Amino acid sequence: MRIGVNPQKNVKSEEQAFYHQIIIPVYIPNQEGYFKDSFSIFKFCLESLFRTCHEKTYFTIVDNGSCTEVSKFLKSLQEEGKLQELITTDNIGKINAVFKGVSGHSFPLVTITDADVLFLSGWQEETYRVFNAFPKAGFVSPVPIPKLLKYHTYGPIMKYLFSGKLQFTTPEDPQALLDFARSIENENFYKKVHLENYLTITTDSVKAVLGAGHFVATYRREVFTPIKEHYTPYKLDPKSDRPFLDQPVSDRGYWRLATAKNLAYHMGNVVEDWMPKALNELDSGECKVKPELAKPTKRTFLDTIQRFIYHKFLLRRPIWKWFLKRKGLSKKEAKLY
């Protein structure tokens, strides 16, 4: 038997007060070997977010089978009100954990980040500037990776193939590119030509870079809504990351971009002296820009044609070299890029 009306009936969710969700899946099963410093690294990550994010940010942490110390720490943060949502599960893998964080919400923007990223001051503001300047942006990373120039970037390349808005420019922080290479234990990741040139698109005085990874990025909510499959058997594998975090962006007709400034660092799994120093220098200044997202889009027939031309013709070596030279590289640089 039921008497009366449930007081929660027709009550709107509290998430209406937020418009930017941050999802961090974390897996720290112990504090030994590979994971010896992971807990400290994760704390740096969280603290950098707490210091740089505005009050309309909704924090979702997916405790993906971490050890007792990490789980207790996260529960204490939730009790302090620093986390809006804490999901606890066994180790179900990164992508499955991300899906749990996305489900049940409708935030316009969703940042998905690994637990070893240190965010810098102004990263949200610059991310919003890119979304506002480029209505087709569906993915914006605070870490430009020029070597990924060809990776799901056919949209802006085909649109501005003959436009001066798309040109190679000098990276604003080449040292950050080197720091990223060192963080992935590959100091030769970039060639000299990458450190001196990255392909950028400019409009309304806002510059964005073509080339970004998915270890940290902000997505439009609509990127995830058409995904039919919400499960992968892989716990940590590019075979699961690419079809769920990268492919859906271009499949929906959106662009994958990065901020011109490097606004986050990949820390890896070893604590270094620069990390606490960088954390102490963070400025929790007010975010003066709000996202003004264009209406959701769908991939059109023109998108399909452009995608076909890009993969079947433009990426052929002689034509690609022509494209690189047209956008500002020398003959020698185009050969090496």
C-alpha positions in Angstrom: 0.0 0.0 0.0 1.1 3.6 -0.7 -0.2 6.7 1.1 0.5 10.2 -0.2 2.8 11.5 -2.9 6.5 10.9 -2.9 8.1 14.3 -2.1 10.7 13.8 -4.8 8.1 13.8 -7.6 8.6 16.5 -10.2 11.7 17.8 -8.3 14.5 18.9 -10.7 17.9 17.4 -10.3 20.5 19.5 -8.5 22.8 19.2 -11.5 20.9 22.1 -13.0 23.2 24.3 -11.0 26.3 22.9 -12.9 27.2 22.9 -16.5 30.6 21.2 -16.6 31.3 17.7 -15.4 34.7 16.2 -14.8 35.0 12.4 -14.8 38.1 10.7 -13.4 38.3 6.9 -13.4 41.0 5.9 -10.9 42.6 2.5 -10.4 45.3 2.3 -7.7 45.2 -1.3 -6.4 48.2 -0.9 -4.1 51.1 1.4 -3.4 54.0 -0.8 -4.6 56.0 -1.2 -7.8 54.3 0.6 -10.7 51.8 2.2 -8.4 54.3 3.3 -5.7 53.7 7.0 -6.3 50.3 6.8 -8.0 48.3 7.9 -4.9 50.5 11.1 -4.6 50.1 11.8 -8.3 46.4 11.4 -8.0 46.2 13.9 -5.1 48.2 16.4 -7.3 45.6 15.9 -10.0 42.6 16.5 -7.8 44.2 19.4 -6.0 45.0 21.1 -9.3 41.4 20.7 -10.4 40.0 22.0 -7.1 42.2 25.1 -7.4 41.5 25.9 -11.0 37.8 25.0 -11.6 34.9 27.3 -11.2 32.0 26.6 -8.8 29.7 25.3 -11.6 31.9 22.2 -12.0 30.5 18.8 -11.1 33.1 16.3 -10.0 32.6 12.6 -10.6 35.2 10.1 -9.5 34.9 6.5 -10.4 36.8 4.4 -7.9 37.6 1.5 -10.2 38.8 -1.1 -7.7 41.4 1.0 -5.8 43.0 0.0 -2.5 41.5 0.8 0.9 43.6 4.0 1.5 42.5 5.5 -1.8 38.8 4.6 -1.2 38.9 6.1 2.3 40.5 9.3 0.9 37.8 9.7 -1.7 35.0 9.1 0.8 36.5 11.8 3.0 36.5 14.3 0.0 32.9 13.5 -0.7 32.0 14.1 2.9 33.7 17.5 2.7 31.6 18.4 -0.3 34.5 18.5 -2.7 33.1 15.6 -4.8 29.5 15.7 -6.1 29.6 12.0 -7.1 31.7 9.0 -6.0 31.1 5.7 -7.8 32.7 2.6 -6.4 33.2 -0.5 -8.4 35.5 -3.4 -9.0 38.1 -3.0 -11.7 35.9 -2.9 -14.8 38.3 -1.0 -17.0 38.7 2.7 -17.9 36.1 3.0 -20.6 33.4 1.1 -18.7 34.2 3.3 -15.7 33.8 6.4 -17.9 30.4 5.2 -19.1 29.2 4.9 -15.5 30.3 8.5 -14.9 28.5 9.8 -18.0 25.3 7.9 -17.4 22.4 9.7 -15.6 23.6 13.2 -16.4 23.0 15.8 -19.0 25.8 18.4 -18.5 26.6 20.4 -21.7 30.3 19.7 -21.3 32.1 16.6 -19.9 35.8 16.5 -19.2 37.3 13.0 -19.1 40.8 12.8 -17.7 43.3 10.3 -16.5 44.2 10.4 -12.9 47.8 11.5 -13.6 47.1 14.9 -15.1 48.0 18.2 -13.5 45.8 21.1 -14.7 47.1 24.6 -15.1 45.3 27.9 -14.3 42.9 29.1 -17.0 42.4 25.7 -18.7 38.6 25.9 -18.4 38.5 29.4 -19.8 40.7 28.7 -22.8 38.7 25.5 -23.5 35.5 27.5 -23.5 37.0 30.0 -25.9 37.8 27.3 -28.4 34.2 25.9 -28.1 32.7 29.3 -28.6 35.0 30.3 -31.5 34.5 27.0 -33.4 30.8 25.9 -33.4 31.8 22.5 -34.9 34.2 21.7 -32.0 33.1 18.6 -30.1 36.3 17.8 -28.3 38.9 20.2 -26.9 42.1 19.1 -25.2 44.3 21.4 -23.1 47.3 19.5 -24.4 48.3 20.0 -28.1 50.0 17.0 -29.6 51.1 18.0 -33.2 52.2 14.5 -34.1 48.5 13.5 -34.1 47.8 16.0 -36.9 46.2 13.3 -39.1 44.1 11.7 -36.3 40.4 12.3 -36.9 41.0 15.8 -38.1 39.5 15.6 -41.6 36.7 18.1 -40.7 38.6 21.3 -40.2 41.3 20.4 -42.8 38.7 19.8 -45.5 36.7 22.9 -44.6 39.8 25.2 -44.6 41.9 23.4 -47.2 42.3 26.5 -49.3 41.9 29.1 -46.5 44.5 31.2 -44.8 42.8 30.5 -41.5 44.5 27.1 -41.4 48.3 27.5 -41.2 51.3 26.2 -39.5 52.4 28.5 -36.7 55.1 28.4 -34.0 54.1 26.5 -30.8 53.5 28.7 -27.8 55.2 26.4 -25.4 57.7 24.0 -27.1 59.1 23.0 -23.8 55.8 21.6 -22.8 55.9 19.4 -25.8 59.3 18.1 -24.7 57.9 17.6 -21.2 55.1 15.5 -22.5 57.5 13.3 -24.5 59.6 12.7 -21.4 56.5 11.9 -19.3 55.7 9.0 -21.7 59.3 7.8 -21.5 60.0 8.7 -25.1 62.2 11.8 -25.4 62.5 11.3 -29.2 58.7 11.4 -29.6 58.9 14.8 -31.4 61.1 15.8 -34.2 62.6 19.3 -34.4 60.0 20.2 -37.0 57.2 19.4 -34.6 58.7 21.5 -31.9 58.8 24.5 -34.3 55.5 24.0 -36.2 52.0 22.9 -35.4 48.9 23.3 -37.6 46.5 25.8 -36.2 43.1 27.2 -37.2 42.3 30.8 -36.3 39.1 32.7 -36.1 37.8 35.6 -34.0 41.3 36.0 -32.6 41.1 32.5 -31.1 43.6 29.9 -32.2 43.2 26.1 -31.9 45.6 23.3 -32.7 44.9 20.2 -34.8 46.3 17.2 -33.0 45.4 16.0 -29.6 45.2 12.8 -27.5 42.4 11.5 -25.4 44.1 11.2 -22.0 42.5 14.5 -21.1 39.8 16.3 -23.1 36.5 18.1 -22.8 33.6 16.8 -24.9 30.2 18.1 -25.9 27.6 15.9 -24.3 26.1 15.1 -27.6 29.2 13.2 -28.6 28.2 10.3 -26.3 24.4 10.3 -26.9 24.4 8.3 -30.2 26.8 5.6 -29.0 24.9 2.4 -29.1 27.5 0.2 -27.4 28.3 1.1 -23.8 30.6 -1.8 -22.9 34.1 -3.0 -23.8 35.8 -6.2 -22.7 39.2 -4.4 -22.5 40.4 -2.9 -19.2 43.0 -0.6 -20.7 43.7 -0.8 -24.4 43.6 1.5 -27.5 41.2 -0.9 -29.1 38.6 0.4 -26.6 39.7 4.0 -26.2 39.6 4.9 -29.9 36.1 3.7 -30.8 34.6 5.2 -27.7 36.6 8.4 -27.1 37.9 9.5 -30.5 35.8 8.0 -33.3 32.4 9.3 -32.0 33.5 12.9 -32.3 34.1 12.8 -36.0 31.2 10.3 -36.6 28.9 13.0 -35.2 30.4 15.6 -37.5 32.3 17.4 -34.8 36.0 18.5 -34.7 38.8 17.4 -32.4 40.9 20.4 -31.4 43.4 21.5 -28.7 44.1 24.8 -27.1 47.1 26.7 -28.5 48.6 27.0 -25.0 49.6 23.9 -23.1 47.3 24.0 -20.1 47.9 20.6 -18.4 50.8 18.3 -17.8 50.9 14.5 -18.0 52.7 13.4 -14.8 53.1 9.7 -15.3 53.6 7.5 -12.3 56.7 8.9 -10.6 56.6 12.0 -8.4 59.1 14.7 -9.4 60.2 17.9 -7.8 58.5 20.2 -10.3 55.0 18.8 -9.5 54.4 20.4 -6.0 56.1 23.6 -7.3 53.7 23.8 -10.2 50.8 23.1 -7.9 51.7 25.9 -5.6 51.9 28.3 -8.5 48.3 27.7 -9.6 46.0 30.7 -9.5 42.3 30.1 -8.8 41.3 33.2 -10.8 37.7 33.7 -11.9 36.6 32.1 -15.1 35.5 35.0 -17.2 34.2 33.0 -20.2 31.1 30.8 -20.3 30.5 28.2 -23.0 28.0 29.3 -25.6 27.6 26.0 -27.6 26.1 26.0 -31.0 23.1 23.7 -31.6 23.9 20.0 -31.8 24.8 18.9 -35.3 24.6 15.7 -37.3 27.0 14.4 -39.8 25.8 15.4 -43.3 26.4 13.9 -46.7 29.0 16.6 -47.3 30.9 15.4 -44.2 30.8 11.9 -45.7 32.2 13.1 -49.0 34.9 15.2 -47.3 35.9 12.2 -45.1 36.2 10.0 -48.2 38.4 12.6 -50.1 40.6 13.1 -47.0 41.4 9.4 -46.5 41.5 8.3 -50.2 43.3 11.2 -51.7 44.7 13.9 -49.3 46.5 11.4 -47.1 48.4 10.0 -50.1 52.1 10.9 -49.6 52.6 13.3 -52.5 49.3 15.1 -52.0 49.9 15.3 -48.2 53.3 16.9 -48.8 51.7 19.4 -51.1 49.1 20.2 -48.4 51.8 20.7 -45.7 53.8 23.0 -48.0 50.7 25.0 -48.9 50.1 25.5 -45.2 53.5 26.9 -44.5 56.1 24.2 -44.2 59.3 24.1 -46.4 59.9 21.2 -48.7 62.4 19.7 -46.2 60.0 20.2 -43.3 57.1 18.7 -45.1 59.2 15.6 -45.8 60.0 15.2 -42.1 56.7 16.1 -40.5 
